[in-house]
Amino acid sequence: MGVGVLLALSGLYRLIAYSVSVRRREIGIRMAVSAEKTDVLGMVMRQGIVLAGTGTLIGLTLAIGAGRLLVAAFPATDNSVGTYLIVIPAVFAITMIAALVPASRAAKVDPAVVLRQG
């Protein structure tokens, strides 16, 4: 994979992990009103899937259009289907890991402690 792809995946991981960690108080409130760990994890994972799917569709559309322009300008540019077949699953895997790690950490915390920290 290229350096650009690795940087994009790293940024995606940081964005998802940050957005889940910011919602720690909300997760604590949900658990205080009897939400199960699996409910909280499912909610975060669904939001991660929606985010990754939306971003993938927009990115794929733009990449196909920009790829044609790049190949026209720089004939040595790689715009093969194989690239897309590697990047798309990698984006989904990184998104799921990025959502699962902080969400599981937040789901393990005592809701009373999270609410007191405010």
Biopython code that builds the backbone (N, CA, C, O; Angstrom):
import numpy as np
from Bio.PDB.StructureBuilder import StructureBuilder

atoms = [
    (1, "MET", "N", (0.835, -1.182, 0.000)),
    (1, "MET", "CA", (0.000, 0.000, 0.000)),
    (1, "MET", "C", (0.879, 1.244, 0.000)),
    (1, "MET", "O", (1.990, 1.253, 0.530)),
    (2, "GLY", "N", (0.354, 2.261, -0.598)),
    (2, "GLY", "CA", (1.110, 3.496, -0.660)),
    (2, "GLY", "C", (1.072, 4.259, 0.646)),
    (2, "GLY", "O", (0.253, 3.992, 1.525)),
    (3, "VAL", "N", (1.966, 5.202, 0.750)),
    (3, "VAL", "CA", (2.056, 6.023, 1.956)),
    (3, "VAL", "C", (0.768, 6.822, 2.144)),
    (3, "VAL", "O", (0.317, 7.016, 3.273)),
    (4, "GLY", "N", (0.188, 7.274, 1.069)),
    (4, "GLY", "CA", (-1.055, 8.042, 1.159)),
    (4, "GLY", "C", (-2.188, 7.233, 1.771)),
    (4, "GLY", "O", (-2.959, 7.745, 2.583)),
    (5, "VAL", "N", (-2.287, 5.968, 1.378)),
    (5, "VAL", "CA", (-3.328, 5.092, 1.916)),
    (5, "VAL", "C", (-3.100, 4.867, 3.408)),
    (5, "VAL", "O", (-4.046, 4.896, 4.196)),
    (6, "LEU", "N", (-1.853, 4.645, 3.792)),
    (6, "LEU", "CA", (-1.548, 4.442, 5.210)),
    (6, "LEU", "C", (-1.850, 5.693, 6.040)),
    (6, "LEU", "O", (-2.351, 5.590, 7.160)),
    (7, "LEU", "N", (-1.551, 6.853, 5.500)),
    (7, "LEU", "CA", (-1.875, 8.098, 6.196)),
    (7, "LEU", "C", (-3.390, 8.288, 6.318)),
    (7, "LEU", "O", (-3.886, 8.726, 7.356)),
    (8, "ALA", "N", (-4.109, 7.959, 5.260)),
    (8, "ALA", "CA", (-5.565, 8.080, 5.295)),
    (8, "ALA", "C", (-6.169, 7.128, 6.324)),
    (8, "ALA", "O", (-7.069, 7.511, 7.070)),
    (9, "LEU", "N", (-5.682, 5.898, 6.368)),
    (9, "LEU", "CA", (-6.193, 4.929, 7.341)),
    (9, "LEU", "C", (-5.857, 5.347, 8.768)),
    (9, "LEU", "O", (-6.668, 5.168, 9.677)),
    (10, "SER", "N", (-4.675, 5.898, 8.965)),
    (10, "SER", "CA", (-4.292, 6.392, 10.285)),
    (10, "SER", "C", (-5.196, 7.547, 10.714)),
    (10, "SER", "O", (-5.638, 7.594, 11.862)),
    (11, "GLY", "N", (-5.467, 8.450, 9.825)),
    (11, "GLY", "CA", (-6.358, 9.566, 10.121)),
    (11, "GLY", "C", (-7.775, 9.098, 10.411)),
    (11, "GLY", "O", (-8.440, 9.632, 11.299)),
    (12, "LEU", "N", (-8.241, 8.102, 9.663)),
    (12, "LEU", "CA", (-9.571, 7.547, 9.890)),
    (12, "LEU", "C", (-9.662, 6.921, 11.273)),
    (12, "LEU", "O", (-10.649, 7.113, 11.983)),
    (13, "TYR", "N", (-8.643, 6.179, 11.653)),
    (13, "TYR", "CA", (-8.626, 5.555, 12.981)),
    (13, "TYR", "C", (-8.701, 6.629, 14.069)),
    (13, "TYR", "O", (-9.480, 6.511, 15.014)),
    (14, "ARG", "N", (-7.904, 7.651, 13.929)),
    (14, "ARG", "CA", (-7.880, 8.715, 14.942)),
    (14, "ARG", "C", (-9.217, 9.446, 15.016)),
    (14, "ARG", "O", (-9.678, 9.780, 16.107)),
    (15, "LEU", "N", (-9.840, 9.695, 13.877)),
    (15, "LEU", "CA", (-11.122, 10.388, 13.849)),
    (15, "LEU", "C", (-12.210, 9.578, 14.546)),
    (15, "LEU", "O", (-12.952, 10.114, 15.369)),
    (16, "ILE", "N", (-12.307, 8.309, 14.224)),
    (16, "ILE", "CA", (-13.338, 7.459, 14.822)),
    (16, "ILE", "C", (-13.073, 7.290, 16.315)),
    (16, "ILE", "O", (-13.995, 7.403, 17.123)),
    (17, "ALA", "N", (-11.836, 7.024, 16.684)),
    (17, "ALA", "CA", (-11.501, 6.828, 18.095)),
    (17, "ALA", "C", (-11.812, 8.092, 18.896)),
    (17, "ALA", "O", (-12.322, 8.005, 20.013)),
    (18, "TYR", "N", (-11.513, 9.247, 18.344)),
    (18, "TYR", "CA", (-11.801, 10.505, 19.038)),
    (18, "TYR", "C", (-13.308, 10.717, 19.180)),
    (18, "TYR", "O", (-13.782, 11.099, 20.251)),
    (19, "SER", "N", (-14.061, 10.472, 18.107)),
    (19, "SER", "CA", (-15.507, 10.705, 18.169)),
    (19, "SER", "C", (-16.178, 9.789, 19.182)),
    (19, "SER", "O", (-17.158, 10.187, 19.813)),
    (20, "VAL", "N", (-15.675, 8.576, 19.350)),
    (20, "VAL", "CA", (-16.242, 7.668, 20.347)),
    (20, "VAL", "C", (-15.826, 8.106, 21.750)),
    (20, "VAL", "O", (-16.637, 8.056, 22.674)),
    (21, "SER", "N", (-14.594, 8.526, 21.919)),
    (21, "SER", "CA", (-14.140, 8.929, 23.251)),
    (21, "SER", "C", (-14.851, 10.192, 23.725)),
    (21, "SER", "O", (-15.053, 10.361, 24.927)),
    (22, "VAL", "N", (-15.231, 11.075, 22.821)),
    (22, "VAL", "CA", (-15.965, 12.284, 23.175)),
    (22, "VAL", "C", (-17.365, 11.918, 23.686)),
    (22, "VAL", "O", (-17.932, 12.635, 24.510)),
    (23, "ARG", "N", (-17.912, 10.819, 23.202)),
    (23, "ARG", "CA", (-19.256, 10.391, 23.579)),
    (23, "ARG", "C", (-19.258, 9.522, 24.834)),
    (23, "ARG", "O", (-20.253, 8.854, 25.116)),
    (24, "ARG", "N", (-18.192, 9.521, 25.569)),
    (24, "ARG", "CA", (-18.079, 8.662, 26.751)),
    (24, "ARG", "C", (-19.180, 8.970, 27.769)),
    (24, "ARG", "O", (-19.748, 8.053, 28.362)),
    (25, "ARG", "N", (-19.475, 10.222, 27.969)),
    (25, "ARG", "CA", (-20.532, 10.608, 28.924)),
    (25, "ARG", "C", (-21.887, 10.075, 28.451)),
    (25, "ARG", "O", (-22.658, 9.544, 29.251)),
    (26, "GLU", "N", (-22.173, 10.212, 27.173)),
    (26, "GLU", "CA", (-23.434, 9.695, 26.628)),
    (26, "GLU", "C", (-23.535, 8.186, 26.846)),
    (26, "GLU", "O", (-24.591, 7.672, 27.213)),
    (27, "ILE", "N", (-22.446, 7.498, 26.620)),
    (27, "ILE", "CA", (-22.430, 6.043, 26.821)),
    (27, "ILE", "C", (-22.675, 5.727, 28.297)),
    (27, "ILE", "O", (-23.398, 4.784, 28.617)),
    (28, "GLY", "N", (-22.078, 6.507, 29.190)),
    (28, "GLY", "CA", (-22.315, 6.310, 30.619)),
    (28, "GLY", "C", (-23.772, 6.518, 30.993)),
    (28, "GLY", "O", (-24.319, 5.764, 31.799)),
    (29, "ILE", "N", (-24.411, 7.537, 30.414)),
    (29, "ILE", "CA", (-25.827, 7.790, 30.684)),
    (29, "ILE", "C", (-26.676, 6.638, 30.170)),
    (29, "ILE", "O", (-27.591, 6.183, 30.856)),
    (30, "ARG", "N", (-26.379, 6.169, 28.971)),
    (30, "ARG", "CA", (-27.133, 5.038, 28.413)),
    (30, "ARG", "C", (-27.020, 3.805, 29.307)),
    (30, "ARG", "O", (-28.001, 3.099, 29.538)),
    (31, "MET", "N", (-25.815, 3.559, 29.801)),
    (31, "MET", "CA", (-25.626, 2.391, 30.654)),
    (31, "MET", "C", (-26.289, 2.599, 32.019)),
    (31, "MET", "O", (-26.730, 1.634, 32.645)),
    (32, "ALA", "N", (-26.363, 3.854, 32.487)),
    (32, "ALA", "CA", (-27.013, 4.128, 33.762)),
    (32, "ALA", "C", (-28.515, 3.876, 33.692)),
    (32, "ALA", "O", (-29.132, 3.521, 34.696)),
    (33, "VAL", "N", (-29.102, 4.056, 32.522)),
    (33, "VAL", "CA", (-30.537, 3.797, 32.353)),
    (33, "VAL", "C", (-30.785, 2.417, 31.765)),
    (33, "VAL", "O", (-31.755, 2.200, 31.038)),
    (34, "SER", "N", (-29.897, 1.492, 32.089)),
    (34, "SER", "CA", (-30.023, 0.042, 31.845)),
    (34, "SER", "C", (-29.735, -0.422, 30.419)),
    (34, "SER", "O", (-30.257, -1.459, 30.009)),
    (35, "ALA", "N", (-28.947, 0.287, 29.666)),
    (35, "ALA", "CA", (-28.509, -0.234, 28.371)),
    (35, "ALA", "C", (-27.423, -1.286, 28.613)),
    (35, "ALA", "O", (-26.576, -1.127, 29.492)),
    (36, "GLU", "N", (-27.461, -2.337, 27.837)),
    (36, "GLU", "CA", (-26.461, -3.403, 27.952)),
    (36, "GLU", "C", (-25.204, -3.003, 27.185)),
    (36, "GLU", "O", (-25.236, -2.138, 26.309)),
    (37, "LYS", "N", (-24.087, -3.662, 27.539)),
    (37, "LYS", "CA", (-22.833, -3.415, 26.816)),
    (37, "LYS", "C", (-22.999, -3.686, 25.327)),
    (37, "LYS", "O", (-22.503, -2.933, 24.489)),
    (38, "THR", "N", (-23.702, -4.769, 25.007)),
    (38, "THR", "CA", (-23.872, -5.127, 23.596)),
    (38, "THR", "C", (-24.679, -4.079, 22.844)),
    (38, "THR", "O", (-24.439, -3.840, 21.660)),
    (39, "ASP", "N", (-25.646, -3.446, 23.531)),
    (39, "ASP", "CA", (-26.425, -2.379, 22.892)),
    (39, "ASP", "C", (-25.540, -1.182, 22.564)),
    (39, "ASP", "O", (-25.623, -0.608, 21.478)),
    (40, "VAL", "N", (-24.695, -0.819, 23.520)),
    (40, "VAL", "CA", (-23.797, 0.321, 23.326)),
    (40, "VAL", "C", (-22.795, 0.016, 22.216)),
    (40, "VAL", "O", (-22.564, 0.843, 21.334)),
    (41, "LEU", "N", (-22.203, -1.176, 22.265)),
    (41, "LEU", "CA", (-21.239, -1.548, 21.224)),
    (41, "LEU", "C", (-21.905, -1.603, 19.856)),
    (41, "LEU", "O", (-21.328, -1.158, 18.864)),
    (42, "GLY", "N", (-23.120, -2.149, 19.800)),
    (42, "GLY", "CA", (-23.844, -2.221, 18.530)),
    (42, "GLY", "C", (-24.138, -0.853, 17.955)),
    (42, "GLY", "O", (-24.031, -0.637, 16.748)),
    (43, "MET", "N", (-24.517, 0.084, 18.838)),
    (43, "MET", "CA", (-24.810, 1.449, 18.398)),
    (43, "MET", "C", (-23.567, 2.089, 17.780)),
    (43, "MET", "O", (-23.634, 2.692, 16.708)),
    (44, "VAL", "N", (-22.446, 1.951, 18.463)),
    (44, "VAL", "CA", (-21.208, 2.560, 17.975)),
    (44, "VAL", "C", (-20.759, 1.883, 16.670)),
    (44, "VAL", "O", (-20.304, 2.556, 15.746)),
    (45, "MET", "N", (-20.886, 0.578, 16.601)),
    (45, "MET", "CA", (-20.463, -0.143, 15.389)),
    (45, "MET", "C", (-21.348, 0.236, 14.196)),
    (45, "MET", "O", (-20.849, 0.408, 13.084)),
    (46, "ARG", "N", (-22.662, 0.367, 14.426)),
    (46, "ARG", "CA", (-23.553, 0.774, 13.339)),
    (46, "ARG", "C", (-23.178, 2.157, 12.814)),
    (46, "ARG", "O", (-23.156, 2.389, 11.605)),
    (47, "GLN", "N", (-22.885, 3.066, 13.732)),
    (47, "GLN", "CA", (-22.498, 4.409, 13.303)),
    (47, "GLN", "C", (-21.175, 4.382, 12.539)),
    (47, "GLN", "O", (-20.985, 5.140, 11.587)),
    (48, "GLY", "N", (-20.264, 3.504, 12.962)),
    (48, "GLY", "CA", (-19.002, 3.357, 12.238)),
    (48, "GLY", "C", (-19.203, 2.813, 10.840)),
    (48, "GLY", "O", (-18.556, 3.263, 9.895)),
    (49, "ILE", "N", (-20.105, 1.839, 10.702)),
    (49, "ILE", "CA", (-20.388, 1.257, 9.386)),
    (49, "ILE", "C", (-21.014, 2.299, 8.467)),
    (49, "ILE", "O", (-20.649, 2.394, 7.296)),
    (50, "VAL", "N", (-21.957, 3.081, 8.994)),
    (50, "VAL", "CA", (-22.590, 4.125, 8.180)),
    (50, "VAL", "C", (-21.557, 5.155, 7.736)),
    (50, "VAL", "O", (-21.546, 5.573, 6.578)),
    (51, "LEU", "N", (-20.694, 5.562, 8.658)),
    (51, "LEU", "CA", (-19.650, 6.536, 8.316)),
    (51, "LEU", "C", (-18.697, 5.976, 7.260)),
    (51, "LEU", "O", (-18.370, 6.659, 6.289)),
    (52, "ALA", "N", (-18.256, 4.743, 7.450)),
    (52, "ALA", "CA", (-17.330, 4.140, 6.486)),
    (52, "ALA", "C", (-18.000, 3.922, 5.131)),
    (52, "ALA", "O", (-17.375, 4.127, 4.090)),
    (53, "GLY", "N", (-19.251, 3.512, 5.139)),
    (53, "GLY", "CA", (-19.966, 3.295, 3.876)),
    (53, "GLY", "C", (-20.177, 4.575, 3.099)),
    (53, "GLY", "O", (-19.964, 4.621, 1.888)),
    (54, "THR", "N", (-20.593, 5.610, 3.797)),
    (54, "THR", "CA", (-20.805, 6.912, 3.144)),
    (54, "THR", "C", (-19.496, 7.454, 2.585)),
    (54, "THR", "O", (-19.432, 7.906, 1.442)),
    (55, "GLY", "N", (-18.461, 7.402, 3.406)),
    (55, "GLY", "CA", (-17.160, 7.886, 2.947)),
    (55, "GLY", "C", (-16.606, 7.081, 1.785)),
    (55, "GLY", "O", (-15.979, 7.629, 0.879)),
    (56, "THR", "N", (-16.844, 5.770, 1.816)),
    (56, "THR", "CA", (-16.367, 4.909, 0.731)),
    (56, "THR", "C", (-17.081, 5.224, -0.573)),
    (56, "THR", "O", (-16.450, 5.299, -1.627)),
    (57, "LEU", "N", (-18.393, 5.408, -0.506)),
    (57, "LEU", "CA", (-19.138, 5.734, -1.734)),
    (57, "LEU", "C", (-18.713, 7.075, -2.321)),
    (57, "LEU", "O", (-18.513, 7.196, -3.529)),
    (58, "ILE", "N", (-18.578, 8.066, -1.472)),
    (58, "ILE", "CA", (-18.152, 9.383, -1.956)),
    (58, "ILE", "C", (-16.717, 9.310, -2.482)),
    (58, "ILE", "O", (-16.411, 9.824, -3.558)),
    (59, "GLY", "N", (-15.853, 8.670, -1.713)),
    (59, "GLY", "CA", (-14.453, 8.565, -2.125)),
    (59, "GLY", "C", (-14.265, 7.766, -3.401)),
    (59, "GLY", "O", (-13.445, 8.119, -4.248)),
    (60, "LEU", "N", (-15.033, 6.679, -3.540)),
    (60, "LEU", "CA", (-14.919, 5.851, -4.745)),
    (60, "LEU", "C", (-15.377, 6.620, -5.974)),
    (60, "LEU", "O", (-14.757, 6.534, -7.034)),
    (61, "THR", "N", (-16.450, 7.364, -5.833)),
    (61, "THR", "CA", (-16.935, 8.180, -6.945)),
    (61, "THR", "C", (-15.890, 9.219, -7.358)),
    (61, "THR", "O", (-15.595, 9.386, -8.542)),
    (62, "LEU", "N", (-15.344, 9.906, -6.373)),
    (62, "LEU", "CA", (-14.325, 10.913, -6.679)),
    (62, "LEU", "C", (-13.038, 10.281, -7.199)),
    (62, "LEU", "O", (-12.382, 10.841, -8.077)),
    (63, "ALA", "N", (-12.676, 9.122, -6.663)),
    (63, "ALA", "CA", (-11.435, 8.465, -7.085)),
    (63, "ALA", "C", (-11.512, 7.990, -8.531)),
    (63, "ALA", "O", (-10.527, 8.073, -9.265)),
    (64, "ILE", "N", (-12.661, 7.497, -8.940)),
    (64, "ILE", "CA", (-12.798, 7.044, -10.326)),
    (64, "ILE", "C", (-12.666, 8.230, -11.281)),
    (64, "ILE", "O", (-11.979, 8.143, -12.299)),
    (65, "GLY", "N", (-13.329, 9.337, -10.943)),
    (65, "GLY", "CA", (-13.227, 10.531, -11.789)),
    (65, "GLY", "C", (-11.829, 11.115, -11.794)),
    (65, "GLY", "O", (-11.287, 11.433, -12.853)),
    (66, "ALA", "N", (-11.241, 11.256, -10.611)),
    (66, "ALA", "CA", (-9.890, 11.818, -10.522)),
    (66, "ALA", "C", (-8.856, 10.858, -11.096)),
    (66, "ALA", "O", (-7.844, 11.285, -11.650)),
    (67, "GLY", "N", (-9.113, 9.566, -10.962)),
    (67, "GLY", "CA", (-8.177, 8.572, -11.499)),
    (67, "GLY", "C", (-8.039, 8.681, -13.008)),
    (67, "GLY", "O", (-6.942, 8.546, -13.550)),
    (68, "ARG", "N", (-9.141, 8.922, -13.676)),
    (68, "ARG", "CA", (-9.092, 9.075, -15.135)),
    (68, "ARG", "C", (-8.278, 10.304, -15.528)),
    (68, "ARG", "O", (-7.510, 10.272, -16.489)),
    (69, "LEU", "N", (-8.457, 11.386, -14.771)),
    (69, "LEU", "CA", (-7.687, 12.606, -15.058)),
    (69, "LEU", "C", (-6.202, 12.388, -14.788)),
    (69, "LEU", "O", (-5.355, 12.845, -15.556)),
    (70, "LEU", "N", (-5.884, 11.687, -13.693)),
    (70, "LEU", "CA", (-4.480, 11.436, -13.359)),
    (70, "LEU", "C", (-3.805, 10.541, -14.393)),
    (70, "LEU", "O", (-2.654, 10.772, -14.763)),
    (71, "VAL", "N", (-4.520, 9.523, -14.857)),
    (71, "VAL", "CA", (-3.937, 8.631, -15.868)),
    (71, "VAL", "C", (-3.700, 9.400, -17.168)),
    (71, "VAL", "O", (-2.713, 9.162, -17.863)),
    (72, "ALA", "N", (-4.601, 10.313, -17.488)),
    (72, "ALA", "CA", (-4.417, 11.124, -18.699)),
    (72, "ALA", "C", (-3.208, 12.049, -18.553)),
    (72, "ALA", "O", (-2.460, 12.251, -19.510)),
    (73, "ALA", "N", (-3.020, 12.602, -17.374)),
    (73, "ALA", "CA", (-1.914, 13.534, -17.155)),
    (73, "ALA", "C", (-0.598, 12.813, -16.895)),
    (73, "ALA", "O", (0.455, 13.259, -17.349)),
    (74, "PHE", "N", (-0.653, 11.704, -16.168)),
    (74, "PHE", "CA", (0.540, 10.938, -15.798)),
    (74, "PHE", "C", (0.320, 9.465, -16.170)),
    (74, "PHE", "O", (-0.255, 8.717, -15.379)),
    (75, "PRO", "N", (0.756, 9.043, -17.333)),
    (75, "PRO", "CA", (0.474, 7.679, -17.803)),
    (75, "PRO", "C", (1.000, 6.574, -16.871)),
    (75, "PRO", "O", (0.500, 5.450, -16.930)),
    (76, "ALA", "N", (1.975, 6.855, -16.030)),
    (76, "ALA", "CA", (2.519, 5.819, -15.146)),
    (76, "ALA", "C", (1.673, 5.618, -13.887)),
    (76, "ALA", "O", (1.997, 4.764, -13.063)),
    (77, "THR", "N", (0.593, 6.392, -13.725)),
    (77, "THR", "CA", (-0.259, 6.300, -12.532)),
    (77, "THR", "C", (-1.044, 4.999, -12.556)),
    (77, "THR", "O", (-1.557, 4.586, -13.597)),
    (78, "ASP", "N", (-1.132, 4.344, -11.372)),
    (78, "ASP", "CA", (-1.872, 3.090, -11.252)),
    (78, "ASP", "C", (-3.315, 3.383, -10.851)),
    (78, "ASP", "O", (-3.563, 3.931, -9.776)),
    (79, "ASN", "N", (-4.254, 3.025, -11.698)),
    (79, "ASN", "CA", (-5.672, 3.217, -11.424)),
    (79, "ASN", "C", (-6.409, 1.909, -11.670)),
    (79, "ASN", "O", (-7.422, 1.878, -12.368)),
    (80, "SER", "N", (-5.889, 0.826, -11.088)),
    (80, "SER", "CA", (-6.471, -0.482, -11.351)),
    (80, "SER", "C", (-7.554, -0.825, -10.339)),
    (80, "SER", "O", (-7.631, -0.229, -9.265)),
    (81, "VAL", "N", (-8.374, -1.776, -10.691)),
    (81, "VAL", "CA", (-9.442, -2.250, -9.821)),
    (81, "VAL", "C", (-8.850, -2.903, -8.573)),
    (81, "VAL", "O", (-9.450, -2.847, -7.500)),
    (82, "GLY", "N", (-7.687, -3.516, -8.707)),
    (82, "GLY", "CA", (-7.034, -4.162, -7.575)),
    (82, "GLY", "C", (-6.760, -3.203, -6.432)),
    (82, "GLY", "O", (-6.835, -3.579, -5.263)),
    (83, "THR", "N", (-6.448, -1.981, -6.770)),
    (83, "THR", "CA", (-6.213, -0.966, -5.740)),
    (83, "THR", "C", (-7.477, -0.737, -4.923)),
    (83, "THR", "O", (-7.426, -0.669, -3.695)),
    (84, "TYR", "N", (-8.595, -0.621, -5.599)),
    (84, "TYR", "CA", (-9.866, -0.412, -4.901)),
    (84, "TYR", "C", (-10.243, -1.636, -4.069)),
    (84, "TYR", "O", (-10.812, -1.497, -2.986)),
    (85, "LEU", "N", (-9.934, -2.820, -4.562)),
    (85, "LEU", "CA", (-10.259, -4.049, -3.834)),
    (85, "LEU", "C", (-9.419, -4.219, -2.580)),
    (85, "LEU", "O", (-9.797, -4.972, -1.683)),
    (86, "ILE", "N", (-8.306, -3.545, -2.505)),
    (86, "ILE", "CA", (-7.476, -3.584, -1.292)),
    (86, "ILE", "C", (-7.888, -2.476, -0.326)),
    (86, "ILE", "O", (-7.980, -2.702, 0.880)),
    (87, "VAL", "N", (-8.132, -1.295, -0.850)),
    (87, "VAL", "CA", (-8.377, -0.130, 0.001)),
    (87, "VAL", "C", (-9.742, -0.195, 0.695)),
    (87, "VAL", "O", (-9.840, 0.129, 1.878)),
    (88, "ILE", "N", (-10.780, -0.600, -0.008)),
    (88, "ILE", "CA", (-12.125, -0.589, 0.572)),
    (88, "ILE", "C", (-12.236, -1.506, 1.792)),
    (88, "ILE", "O", (-12.736, -1.053, 2.822)),
    (89, "PRO", "N", (-11.797, -2.772, 1.736)),
    (89, "PRO", "CA", (-11.851, -3.592, 2.958)),
    (89, "PRO", "C", (-10.950, -3.058, 4.069)),
    (89, "PRO", "O", (-11.279, -3.186, 5.249)),
    (90, "ALA", "N", (-9.826, -2.466, 3.703)),
    (90, "ALA", "CA", (-8.939, -1.897, 4.721)),
    (90, "ALA", "C", (-9.623, -0.746, 5.447)),
    (90, "ALA", "O", (-9.482, -0.612, 6.662)),
    (91, "VAL", "N", (-10.355, 0.077, 4.723)),
    (91, "VAL", "CA", (-11.076, 1.195, 5.340)),
    (91, "VAL", "C", (-12.129, 0.667, 6.314)),
    (91, "VAL", "O", (-12.254, 1.178, 7.427)),
    (92, "PHE", "N", (-12.883, -0.348, 5.905)),
    (92, "PHE", "CA", (-13.896, -0.907, 6.790)),
    (92, "PHE", "C", (-13.260, -1.565, 8.015)),
    (92, "PHE", "O", (-13.768, -1.404, 9.124)),
    (93, "ALA", "N", (-12.184, -2.288, 7.844)),
    (93, "ALA", "CA", (-11.522, -2.949, 8.978)),
    (93, "ALA", "C", (-10.992, -1.930, 9.971)),
    (93, "ALA", "O", (-11.183, -2.086, 11.177)),
    (94, "ILE", "N", (-10.333, -0.895, 9.487)),
    (94, "ILE", "CA", (-9.809, 0.142, 10.369)),
    (94, "ILE", "C", (-10.949, 0.863, 11.088)),
    (94, "ILE", "O", (-10.831, 1.174, 12.273)),
    (95, "THR", "N", (-12.040, 1.130, 10.393)),
    (95, "THR", "CA", (-13.174, 1.797, 11.020)),
    (95, "THR", "C", (-13.762, 0.948, 12.134)),
    (95, "THR", "O", (-14.080, 1.470, 13.203)),
    (96, "MET", "N", (-13.912, -0.349, 11.904)),
    (96, "MET", "CA", (-14.480, -1.225, 12.925)),
    (96, "MET", "C", (-13.556, -1.343, 14.138)),
    (96, "MET", "O", (-14.026, -1.350, 15.276)),
    (97, "ILE", "N", (-12.271, -1.435, 13.908)),
    (97, "ILE", "CA", (-11.313, -1.495, 15.019)),
    (97, "ILE", "C", (-11.318, -0.168, 15.774)),
    (97, "ILE", "O", (-11.301, -0.140, 17.004)),
    (98, "ALA", "N", (-11.340, 0.920, 15.024)),
    (98, "ALA", "CA", (-11.324, 2.247, 15.650)),
    (98, "ALA", "C", (-12.575, 2.502, 16.467)),
    (98, "ALA", "O", (-12.510, 3.212, 17.471)),
    (99, "ALA", "N", (-13.696, 1.958, 16.078)),
    (99, "ALA", "CA", (-14.930, 2.145, 16.838)),
    (99, "ALA", "C", (-15.003, 1.170, 18.013)),
    (99, "ALA", "O", (-15.507, 1.522, 19.079)),
    (100, "LEU", "N", (-14.514, -0.025, 17.828)),
    (100, "LEU", "CA", (-14.657, -1.063, 18.850)),
    (100, "LEU", "C", (-13.762, -0.828, 20.062)),
    (100, "LEU", "O", (-14.206, -1.004, 21.197)),
    (101, "VAL", "N", (-12.534, -0.441, 19.845)),
    (101, "VAL", "CA", (-11.588, -0.292, 20.962)),
    (101, "VAL", "C", (-12.054, 0.753, 21.973)),
    (101, "VAL", "O", (-12.171, 0.414, 23.150)),
    (102, "PRO", "N", (-12.327, 2.004, 21.590)),
    (102, "PRO", "CA", (-12.774, 2.978, 22.592)),
    (102, "PRO", "C", (-14.180, 2.680, 23.133)),
    (102, "PRO", "O", (-14.460, 2.965, 24.297)),
    (103, "ALA", "N", (-15.052, 2.119, 22.316)),
    (103, "ALA", "CA", (-16.404, 1.815, 22.781)),
    (103, "ALA", "C", (-16.383, 0.729, 23.840)),
    (103, "ALA", "O", (-17.106, 0.813, 24.833)),
    (104, "SER", "N", (-15.563, -0.286, 23.638)),
    (104, "SER", "CA", (-15.484, -1.340, 24.652)),
    (104, "SER", "C", (-14.841, -0.811, 25.929)),
    (104, "SER", "O", (-15.220, -1.216, 27.028)),
    (105, "ARG", "N", (-13.884, 0.078, 25.794)),
    (105, "ARG", "CA", (-13.263, 0.698, 26.963)),
    (105, "ARG", "C", (-14.292, 1.548, 27.726)),
    (105, "ARG", "O", (-14.349, 1.504, 28.955)),
    (106, "ALA", "N", (-15.093, 2.310, 26.998)),
    (106, "ALA", "CA", (-16.107, 3.149, 27.638)),
    (106, "ALA", "C", (-17.233, 2.310, 28.235)),
    (106, "ALA", "O", (-17.803, 2.688, 29.259)),
    (107, "ALA", "N", (-17.563, 1.182, 27.614)),
    (107, "ALA", "CA", (-18.639, 0.332, 28.123)),
    (107, "ALA", "C", (-18.242, -0.378, 29.413)),
    (107, "ALA", "O", (-19.115, -0.810, 30.166)),
    (108, "LYS", "N", (-16.953, -0.507, 29.682)),
    (108, "LYS", "CA", (-16.486, -1.178, 30.897)),
    (108, "LYS", "C", (-16.475, -0.262, 32.112)),
    (108, "LYS", "O", (-16.400, -0.734, 33.247)),
    (109, "VAL", "N", (-16.548, 1.032, 31.881)),
    (109, "VAL", "CA", (-16.455, 2.000, 32.975)),
    (109, "VAL", "C", (-17.777, 2.035, 33.739)),
    (109, "VAL", "O", (-18.849, 1.881, 33.154)),
    (110, "ASP", "N", (-17.686, 2.237, 35.038)),
    (110, "ASP", "CA", (-18.864, 2.370, 35.888)),
    (110, "ASP", "C", (-19.601, 3.659, 35.512)),
    (110, "ASP", "O", (-18.995, 4.730, 35.508)),
    (111, "PRO", "N", (-20.903, 3.574, 35.196)),
    (111, "PRO", "CA", (-21.643, 4.773, 34.789)),
    (111, "PRO", "C", (-21.608, 5.885, 35.832)),
    (111, "PRO", "O", (-21.569, 7.062, 35.473)),
    (112, "ALA", "N", (-21.620, 5.537, 37.104)),
    (112, "ALA", "CA", (-21.594, 6.566, 38.148)),
    (112, "ALA", "C", (-20.310, 7.382, 38.095)),
    (112, "ALA", "O", (-20.331, 8.595, 38.300)),
    (113, "VAL", "N", (-19.197, 6.718, 37.819)),
    (113, "VAL", "CA", (-17.905, 7.406, 37.723)),
    (113, "VAL", "C", (-17.896, 8.362, 36.541)),
    (113, "VAL", "O", (-17.431, 9.496, 36.654)),
    (114, "VAL", "N", (-18.411, 7.899, 35.404)),
    (114, "VAL", "CA", (-18.436, 8.740, 34.190)),
    (114, "VAL", "C", (-19.324, 9.963, 34.413)),
    (114, "VAL", "O", (-18.977, 11.071, 34.004)),
    (115, "LEU", "N", (-20.456, 9.759, 35.056)),
    (115, "LEU", "CA", (-21.368, 10.877, 35.289)),
    (115, "LEU", "C", (-20.804, 11.889, 36.275)),
    (115, "LEU", "O", (-21.062, 13.086, 36.143)),
    (116, "ARG", "N", (-20.048, 11.437, 37.249)),
    (116, "ARG", "CA", (-19.440, 12.352, 38.211)),
    (116, "ARG", "C", (-18.333, 13.185, 37.578)),
    (116, "ARG", "O", (-18.121, 14.333, 37.969)),
    (117, "GLN", "N", (-17.624, 12.614, 36.600)),
    (117, "GLN", "CA", (-16.517, 13.333, 35.965)),
    (117, "GLN", "C", (-17.008, 14.526, 35.167)),
    (117, "GLN", "O", (-16.326, 15.547, 35.083)),
    (118, "GLY", "N", (-18.193, 14.398, 34.580)),
    (118, "GLY", "CA", (-18.851, 15.456, 33.838)),
    (118, "GLY", "C", (-17.954, 16.351, 33.143)),
    (118, "GLY", "O", (-18.405, 17.286, 32.481)),
]
sb = StructureBuilder()
sb.init_structure("model")
sb.init_model(0)
sb.init_chain("A")
sb.init_seg("    ")
for serial, (resi, resn, name, xyz) in enumerate(atoms, 1):
    if name == "N":
        sb.init_residue(resn, " ", resi, " ")
    sb.init_atom(name, np.array(xyz, "f"), 0.0, 1.0, " ", f" {name:<3s}", serial, name[0])
structure = sb.get_structure()
